[in-house]
Amino acid sequence: MESSNLTTKKTIDYSLEDFARFYTGSSRQAILLFAKLVERKQVIPYKIRNKDFSVEVASTTAFTLNLVFHNVLIEDGRHPAEILMDQIRIERETGMFRLRFYNRLKKEDPPKESSFVFDSLTSGIILWNYNFYTQILDENSHKIPWSLLDEPMRALLGKASALGRDSLNEYERKILPAVEFLQVIFDVFLDDQTRIAYGRSNIYYDKELLEGMSFNEQQVKAGLEMMEHFGWIECRQKFLHFSENKDEFFKSFVRQLTQKEGKTLYTWLKGNLSAATSEYPRLKQILPVYAGNHRIIHNCIDKVMHNWGYEGTYPDYRKEKKAAFIEISQVYQRKYTYLNEKKKLELVTFIENIVNGCLTVTAIYGTILGKRKADIYDTAMTAIDGCFTEQGRRRCQVGESLTIDPDMEEGEVLEATQNYVLELVK
C-alpha cells in the first residue's frame, strides 16, 4: 500500500485533486480519474465487500482501474448500487478519513448529504489481453489489415497514458515508440474520407485533417528509426521534409503500408502485440458468448473447410488451384489481366470480433497468382497476404459475417455455423 504524508492531527478537508497529491503511482491516478467522473456528473457504480468500497474509475479493453477505500463505515445508511456524487470533500481526522459528498439517484432528484469513513485507500488494477477487435468489419478492404491493429494500438496508448509506462511489459515498451508514431498517421489513413483510388496512384483524404498532422520529437525519432529498420528509404527521405510537404510523405507512406513490402511491418507489429498481451487474461474468453461457443464454431469450420478441399487449421485455410487461362484482377478500381498463369492460391482467414456482446466471425478472402514458387508453397501465407498488393497478383475482400448471440443454444450455434461456412465455400 502506498503511504500518505498526512501527519496533522486537526481536521482539514481536501478536494479530490488536492488529496491526490499525497499519493503516487496508480493510486494517485485513480483518485484523479475519480475526480473526473464526479466532475462530469456521471453515474458512479461501486461495490462494497468486506468493508472495502470499490469504484471502477477507468476501464478499457487493456485494463480496469479501481479505487478502493478500505475499512469503510457508511454513516447514513445504505445506498443504491449506482449514484450521482457531487461536492466531494475528504476530511482528515485522527486515525481516519471521512469522505463527504452529496448524492442523488437521478439528476432531477434533490441532493442528499452523505458520508463514510475509511482508514486508507489503494488502487486495484486488472490487466487484460487487449489484442482483439470490437468493430464490425466492412467491405472497405483496402484498409485491412491495418484497421484490425488500430484498436489494440489505441488500447496500448491508453494504458500507457492512464497507468504510466511502468505498467508496461518488455514487449509493450519495445513497440510503444513505433505505435505512438504510427497512430498519428492512422488518424488520417483510417479516417472514413481517406480512400485509395485508381491503381493506388491516387489517394484522397481530408486536407484539413492532414494539415493538422504533427509529430513531437519522440515520434519523429521513432519514425525515422522504424523506416530505416524496414528499409523504407524513400519514405524516410520524405519524412525529413515533412513540414514542407505533408502530402508527399503521407501518400508515400500509405503506398508502403498497402503494397507487398508493408507485410514486414505488419508481421513485426502483430507479433509484438501478441507477445505483449499473451501474459494477460483474455477478456473476450471470459465472456459467456465466447467461452461457450468458440469450440463449437472452431470444430465446425475446420470440418467443413477440410471436406471442401482446404488445408490448414482454424482460423487460416488455403487451397491451391489451377488458374484460368485468363485471370482478371481488380485492385483499387484498376483491372489487371494475366494470361496462362500456372498456379493460383485461394486463402480464407476467419477474423473474430466481439461486437455489442455478440461473437462475430468474418471471412476474409485472399487470392494470390504465383509469380514465384515461394508465392504458392509458403505455408505461412494467409488471406491477410492478399491485402498487400503486387499489382493484380494479390487481392483480398471481406466476406459475410456469422453472428452468435449470447442467448443461442448449442444446437442453434452449430446449425448457424454450418450454414454460414457452407455458403462461403460453395
C-alpha positions as CSV (number, residue, x, y, z in Angstrom):
1,M,0.0,0.0,0.0
2,E,1.3,3.4,-0.9
3,S,1.9,5.6,2.2
4,S,0.4,9.0,2.8
5,N,2.3,12.1,4.0
6,L,-0.7,13.4,6.0
7,T,0.5,13.9,9.6
8,T,-1.5,16.8,11.0
9,K,-3.9,16.0,13.9
10,K,-6.5,18.7,13.4
11,T,-9.4,18.3,10.9
12,I,-8.6,19.6,7.5
13,D,-10.6,18.9,4.4
14,Y,-9.3,18.4,0.8
15,S,-10.7,18.3,-2.7
16,L,-10.0,15.0,-4.5
17,E,-7.4,16.8,-6.6
18,D,-5.6,18.1,-3.5
19,F,-5.9,14.8,-1.8
20,A,-4.3,13.0,-4.7
21,R,-1.1,14.9,-4.2
22,F,-0.4,12.8,-1.1
23,Y,-0.2,9.6,-3.2
24,T,1.9,8.3,-6.0
25,G,1.6,5.9,-8.9
26,S,-1.7,4.3,-9.8
27,S,-3.4,5.3,-6.6
28,R,-2.8,9.0,-7.5
29,Q,-4.1,8.4,-11.0
30,A,-7.1,6.5,-9.7
31,I,-8.1,9.4,-7.4
32,L,-7.7,11.9,-10.3
33,L,-9.8,9.8,-12.6
34,F,-12.5,9.5,-9.8
35,A,-12.5,13.3,-9.6
36,K,-13.2,13.5,-13.4
37,L,-16.1,11.1,-13.1
38,V,-17.6,13.3,-10.4
39,E,-16.9,16.5,-12.4
40,R,-18.7,15.0,-15.5
41,K,-21.6,14.2,-13.2
42,Q,-21.5,10.6,-14.4
43,V,-23.4,7.8,-12.6
44,I,-20.8,6.1,-10.4
45,P,-21.1,2.3,-9.9
46,Y,-19.5,0.9,-6.8
47,K,-19.2,-2.3,-4.8
48,I,-18.9,-2.9,-1.1
49,R,-17.3,-6.2,0.0
50,N,-15.6,-7.0,3.4
51,K,-15.7,-3.3,4.3
52,D,-14.0,-2.3,1.0
53,F,-15.7,0.4,-1.0
54,S,-14.6,-0.1,-4.7
55,V,-15.2,2.3,-7.6
56,E,-14.3,1.5,-11.2
57,V,-12.7,4.7,-12.4
58,A,-11.5,3.6,-15.7
59,S,-12.0,0.5,-18.0
60,T,-10.7,-0.3,-21.5
61,T,-10.0,-3.4,-23.4
62,A,-6.5,-3.2,-21.9
63,F,-7.1,-2.6,-18.2
64,T,-9.6,-2.0,-15.4
65,L,-8.6,0.5,-12.7
66,N,-10.5,0.6,-9.4
67,L,-10.2,3.0,-6.5
68,V,-10.6,1.1,-3.2
69,F,-11.4,2.7,0.1
70,H,-10.6,0.2,3.0
71,N,-12.4,-0.4,6.3
72,V,-15.3,1.7,5.3
73,L,-18.2,2.6,7.5
74,I,-21.2,4.3,5.8
75,E,-22.6,6.8,8.3
76,D,-26.1,7.4,6.8
77,G,-27.4,4.0,5.9
78,R,-27.4,2.0,2.7
79,H,-27.0,3.5,-0.8
80,P,-28.2,2.2,-4.2
81,A,-25.7,0.4,-6.4
82,E,-25.3,3.4,-8.7
83,I,-25.4,7.1,-7.5
84,L,-24.6,10.6,-8.7
85,M,-22.0,12.1,-6.4
86,D,-21.2,15.8,-6.1
87,Q,-19.2,18.3,-4.0
88,I,-16.8,15.7,-2.6
89,R,-14.5,16.7,0.2
90,I,-12.2,14.5,2.2
91,E,-11.5,15.2,5.9
92,R,-8.5,14.0,7.8
93,E,-9.1,13.2,11.5
94,T,-7.0,11.3,14.0
95,G,-6.5,7.8,12.6
96,M,-9.1,8.0,9.9
97,F,-10.5,9.9,6.9
98,R,-14.1,11.0,6.2
99,L,-15.4,11.4,2.6
100,R,-18.3,13.8,2.5
101,F,-20.5,14.2,-0.6
102,Y,-23.9,15.0,-1.9
103,N,-25.7,12.2,-3.8
104,R,-28.9,11.7,-5.7
105,L,-30.5,8.8,-7.6
106,K,-31.2,10.9,-10.6
107,K,-30.1,14.3,-11.8
108,E,-33.5,15.8,-11.2
109,D,-33.7,14.5,-7.6
110,P,-32.9,16.7,-4.6
111,P,-29.4,16.2,-3.3
112,K,-28.8,14.4,0.0
113,E,-25.7,14.9,2.1
114,S,-23.8,11.7,2.8
115,S,-20.5,10.5,4.2
116,F,-18.4,7.4,5.0
117,V,-15.2,7.0,7.0
118,F,-12.2,4.9,5.8
119,D,-8.7,4.3,7.1
120,S,-6.8,4.0,3.8
121,L,-7.1,3.7,0.1
122,T,-5.3,1.9,-2.7
123,S,-5.8,1.2,-6.4
124,G,-6.6,-2.1,-7.9
125,I,-5.5,-2.8,-11.4
126,I,-6.6,-5.7,-13.7
127,L,-4.7,-6.1,-16.9
128,W,-6.4,-7.7,-19.9
129,N,-5.3,-9.2,-23.2
130,Y,-6.4,-6.4,-25.5
131,N,-5.3,-7.9,-28.8
132,F,-8.8,-8.2,-30.3
133,Y,-11.2,-6.2,-32.3
134,T,-14.7,-4.9,-31.3
135,Q,-15.9,-3.3,-34.5
136,I,-17.9,-4.7,-37.4
137,L,-15.7,-5.3,-40.5
138,D,-17.0,-3.5,-43.5
139,E,-16.2,-4.0,-47.2
140,N,-13.5,-1.3,-47.2
141,S,-10.9,-4.0,-47.6
142,H,-8.0,-1.7,-48.7
143,K,-7.6,-0.6,-45.0
144,I,-7.3,-4.2,-43.8
145,P,-5.3,-5.4,-42.0
146,W,-4.2,-2.1,-40.5
147,S,-7.7,-1.4,-39.3
148,L,-7.6,-4.6,-37.3
149,L,-4.5,-3.4,-35.4
150,D,-5.8,0.1,-34.8
151,E,-7.9,-0.8,-31.7
152,P,-5.1,-2.8,-29.9
153,M,-2.7,0.0,-30.7
154,R,-5.1,2.6,-29.1
155,A,-5.6,0.3,-26.1
156,L,-1.8,0.2,-25.6
157,L,-1.6,4.0,-25.8
158,G,-4.5,4.4,-23.4
159,K,-2.9,2.0,-21.0
160,A,0.5,3.9,-21.1
161,S,-1.3,7.2,-20.6
162,A,-3.6,6.2,-17.8
163,L,-1.3,3.8,-15.8
164,G,2.2,5.1,-16.8
165,R,5.0,3.4,-18.7
166,D,6.0,1.4,-15.6
167,S,2.8,-0.6,-16.1
168,L,4.0,-1.9,-19.5
169,N,5.9,-5.2,-20.0
170,E,9.0,-5.6,-22.1
171,Y,7.2,-6.1,-25.4
172,E,4.9,-3.2,-24.9
173,R,7.8,-0.9,-24.1
174,K,9.5,-2.2,-27.2
175,I,6.7,-1.3,-29.6
176,L,5.3,1.8,-27.9
177,P,7.5,4.4,-29.7
178,A,6.5,2.9,-33.1
179,V,2.9,2.8,-32.1
180,E,2.9,6.4,-31.0
181,F,4.4,7.4,-34.4
182,L,2.0,5.2,-36.4
183,Q,-1.1,6.3,-34.6
184,V,-0.6,9.9,-35.9
185,I,-0.6,8.5,-39.5
186,F,-3.5,6.1,-38.8
187,D,-5.7,9.0,-37.6
188,V,-5.7,10.2,-41.2
189,F,-5.2,6.9,-43.1
190,L,-8.1,5.2,-41.3
191,D,-10.4,8.2,-41.5
192,D,-13.7,7.5,-43.4
193,Q,-12.8,10.2,-46.0
194,T,-9.5,8.6,-46.9
195,R,-9.6,6.3,-49.8
196,I,-7.2,4.8,-52.4
197,A,-8.4,5.3,-55.9
198,Y,-7.5,4.1,-59.4
199,G,-4.4,1.9,-59.4
200,R,-3.2,3.0,-56.0
201,S,-1.7,6.1,-57.7
202,N,-4.3,8.5,-56.3
203,I,-5.1,8.8,-52.6
204,Y,-7.9,11.1,-51.4
205,Y,-8.2,12.4,-47.9
206,D,-9.4,15.3,-45.8
207,K,-6.9,18.1,-46.4
208,E,-7.7,19.8,-43.1
209,L,-7.0,16.6,-41.2
210,L,-3.7,16.1,-42.9
211,E,-2.7,19.7,-42.4
212,G,-3.3,19.1,-38.6
213,M,-1.0,16.1,-38.6
214,S,2.1,16.8,-36.4
215,F,4.8,14.8,-34.6
216,N,6.6,15.5,-31.4
217,E,10.3,15.0,-31.0
218,Q,10.0,11.4,-29.7
219,Q,7.6,10.4,-32.5
220,V,10.0,11.9,-35.2
221,K,12.9,9.9,-33.7
222,A,10.8,6.7,-33.6
223,G,9.5,7.2,-37.1
224,L,13.0,7.7,-38.6
225,E,14.3,4.6,-36.8
226,M,11.4,2.5,-37.9
227,M,11.6,3.4,-41.5
228,E,15.4,2.9,-41.5
229,H,14.9,-0.5,-39.9
230,F,12.4,-1.7,-42.5
231,G,14.3,-0.1,-45.5
232,W,11.7,2.4,-46.4
233,I,14.3,4.8,-47.6
234,E,12.1,6.9,-49.9
235,C,9.6,7.4,-47.1
236,R,12.3,8.3,-44.7
237,Q,13.6,11.0,-47.0
238,K,10.2,12.5,-47.5
239,F,9.7,12.4,-43.7
240,L,12.8,14.6,-43.2
241,H,10.9,17.2,-45.2
242,F,7.5,16.6,-43.7
243,S,6.8,20.1,-42.7
244,E,7.4,21.3,-46.2
245,N,5.3,18.7,-48.0
246,K,3.0,16.7,-45.8
247,D,1.1,15.4,-48.9
248,E,4.1,13.7,-50.4
249,F,5.1,11.9,-47.2
250,F,1.6,10.7,-46.4
251,K,1.0,9.3,-49.9
252,S,4.4,7.6,-49.9
253,F,3.8,6.1,-46.5
254,V,0.3,4.8,-47.4
255,R,1.7,3.1,-50.5
256,Q,4.3,1.3,-48.4
257,L,1.5,0.2,-46.0
258,T,-0.6,-1.2,-48.7
259,Q,1.9,-2.9,-51.0
260,K,3.7,-6.2,-50.6
261,E,6.6,-4.8,-48.6
262,G,4.2,-3.5,-45.9
263,K,3.6,-7.0,-44.7
264,T,7.0,-7.0,-43.0
265,L,5.9,-4.1,-40.7
266,Y,2.5,-5.7,-40.1
267,T,4.1,-9.0,-39.1
268,W,6.5,-7.3,-36.7
269,L,3.8,-5.2,-35.1
270,K,1.3,-8.0,-34.9
271,G,3.8,-10.4,-33.5
272,N,4.9,-8.0,-30.8
273,L,1.3,-7.1,-29.9
274,S,0.6,-10.9,-29.5
275,A,3.7,-11.3,-27.3
276,A,2.9,-8.2,-25.3
277,T,-0.6,-9.3,-24.4
278,S,-0.1,-13.1,-24.1
279,E,0.6,-12.9,-20.3
280,Y,-2.7,-11.2,-19.5
281,P,-6.1,-12.9,-19.1
282,R,-8.1,-12.9,-22.3
283,L,-11.1,-10.6,-21.6
284,K,-13.1,-11.9,-24.6
285,Q,-12.7,-15.5,-23.4
286,I,-14.4,-14.9,-20.1
287,L,-17.5,-13.6,-21.9
288,P,-20.1,-16.4,-22.0
289,V,-20.8,-15.8,-25.7
290,Y,-17.1,-16.6,-26.4
291,A,-16.2,-19.2,-23.9
292,G,-19.3,-21.3,-24.5
293,N,-19.3,-21.3,-28.3
294,H,-15.8,-20.9,-29.6
295,R,-15.0,-24.6,-29.6
296,I,-18.2,-25.4,-31.5
297,I,-17.5,-22.8,-34.2
298,H,-13.8,-23.8,-34.4
299,N,-14.6,-27.5,-34.9
300,C,-17.4,-27.0,-37.3
301,I,-15.5,-24.6,-39.6
302,D,-12.5,-27.0,-39.5
303,K,-14.6,-29.9,-40.6
304,V,-16.4,-28.1,-43.5
305,M,-13.3,-26.5,-44.8
306,H,-11.4,-29.8,-44.9
307,N,-14.4,-31.5,-46.6
308,W,-14.2,-28.9,-49.3
309,G,-10.6,-29.4,-50.0
310,Y,-8.9,-26.7,-48.0
311,E,-5.8,-27.3,-46.0
312,G,-4.9,-25.6,-42.7
313,T,-6.5,-25.2,-39.3
314,Y,-8.8,-22.6,-37.8
315,P,-8.6,-19.6,-38.5
316,D,-6.4,-19.9,-41.6
317,Y,-7.1,-22.1,-44.7
318,R,-5.6,-22.5,-48.2
319,K,-6.4,-24.3,-51.4
320,E,-4.1,-24.5,-54.5
321,K,-6.0,-24.3,-57.8
322,K,-5.1,-24.2,-61.4
323,A,-5.5,-20.7,-62.7
324,A,-7.9,-20.0,-65.6
325,F,-6.3,-19.2,-68.9
326,I,-7.3,-15.6,-68.4
327,E,-7.3,-14.3,-64.9
328,I,-8.7,-10.8,-64.3
329,S,-8.0,-9.0,-61.0
330,Q,-9.4,-5.7,-59.9
331,V,-7.4,-3.8,-57.3
332,Y,-8.1,-0.2,-56.3
333,Q,-10.5,0.3,-59.2
334,R,-8.0,-0.9,-61.8
335,K,-8.2,-4.2,-63.7
336,Y,-5.2,-6.4,-64.4
337,T,-5.3,-9.3,-66.9
338,Y,-2.9,-12.3,-66.7
339,L,-2.6,-15.0,-69.3
340,N,-1.7,-18.6,-68.8
341,E,-0.8,-18.4,-65.1
342,K,0.3,-21.7,-63.7
343,K,-0.9,-21.6,-60.1
344,K,-3.4,-19.8,-58.1
345,L,-3.7,-19.8,-54.3
346,E,-7.0,-19.2,-52.6
347,L,-6.9,-18.3,-48.9
348,V,-9.5,-17.8,-46.3
349,T,-8.9,-16.3,-42.8
350,F,-11.7,-16.0,-40.2
351,I,-11.5,-12.9,-38.0
352,E,-13.2,-12.9,-34.6
353,N,-14.8,-9.8,-33.1
354,I,-16.8,-9.1,-30.0
355,V,-19.5,-6.7,-31.2
356,N,-22.2,-5.4,-28.8
357,G,-21.9,-8.5,-26.7
358,C,-22.1,-10.9,-29.6
359,L,-19.4,-13.1,-31.1
360,T,-18.9,-12.2,-34.8
361,V,-16.8,-14.3,-37.2
362,T,-16.0,-12.7,-40.6
363,A,-14.3,-14.3,-43.5
364,I,-11.5,-12.6,-45.4
365,Y,-10.7,-14.0,-48.8
366,G,-7.2,-13.7,-50.3
367,T,-6.1,-14.6,-53.8
368,I,-2.5,-14.9,-55.0
369,L,-1.3,-15.6,-58.5
370,G,2.1,-17.1,-58.0
371,K,4.9,-15.4,-59.8
372,R,7.4,-17.5,-57.9
373,K,7.2,-20.9,-56.3
374,A,7.5,-19.3,-52.9
375,D,4.3,-17.4,-53.5
376,I,2.3,-20.6,-53.7
377,Y,4.2,-23.0,-51.4
378,D,4.8,-20.7,-48.5
379,T,2.6,-22.3,-45.8
380,A,2.8,-19.2,-43.6
381,M,0.7,-17.3,-46.1
382,T,-2.8,-16.4,-45.0
383,A,-5.6,-14.3,-46.6
384,I,-4.0,-11.3,-45.0
385,D,-1.2,-11.6,-47.5
386,G,-3.7,-10.8,-50.2
387,C,-4.2,-7.4,-48.6
388,F,-0.7,-6.3,-49.5
389,T,-0.8,-5.6,-53.3
390,E,1.6,-6.7,-56.0
391,Q,-0.3,-5.0,-58.9
392,G,-3.1,-7.5,-59.6
393,R,-1.3,-10.6,-58.4
394,R,-2.6,-10.2,-54.8
395,R,-6.1,-9.2,-53.8
396,C,-8.4,-9.6,-50.9
397,Q,-12.0,-8.9,-50.0
398,V,-14.2,-9.0,-46.9
399,G,-16.9,-11.8,-46.9
400,E,-20.0,-12.4,-45.0
401,S,-20.2,-12.5,-41.2
402,L,-21.6,-15.0,-38.7
403,T,-23.1,-13.5,-35.5
404,I,-23.6,-15.6,-32.4
405,D,-26.0,-14.2,-29.8
406,P,-25.4,-15.0,-26.1
407,D,-28.9,-16.5,-25.8
408,M,-28.4,-19.1,-28.6
409,E,-28.4,-22.8,-27.6
410,E,-25.5,-25.1,-28.7
411,G,-27.6,-26.7,-31.4
412,E,-28.5,-23.3,-32.8
413,V,-24.8,-22.2,-32.8
414,L,-23.8,-25.4,-34.7
415,E,-26.6,-25.0,-37.3
416,A,-25.8,-21.3,-37.9
417,T,-22.1,-22.1,-38.2
418,Q,-22.7,-24.9,-40.7
419,N,-25.0,-22.9,-42.9
420,Y,-22.6,-19.9,-42.8
421,V,-19.4,-21.8,-43.8
422,L,-21.2,-23.9,-46.5
423,E,-22.4,-20.7,-48.1
424,L,-18.8,-19.4,-48.2
425,V,-17.2,-22.5,-49.9
426,K,-19.9,-23.4,-52.4
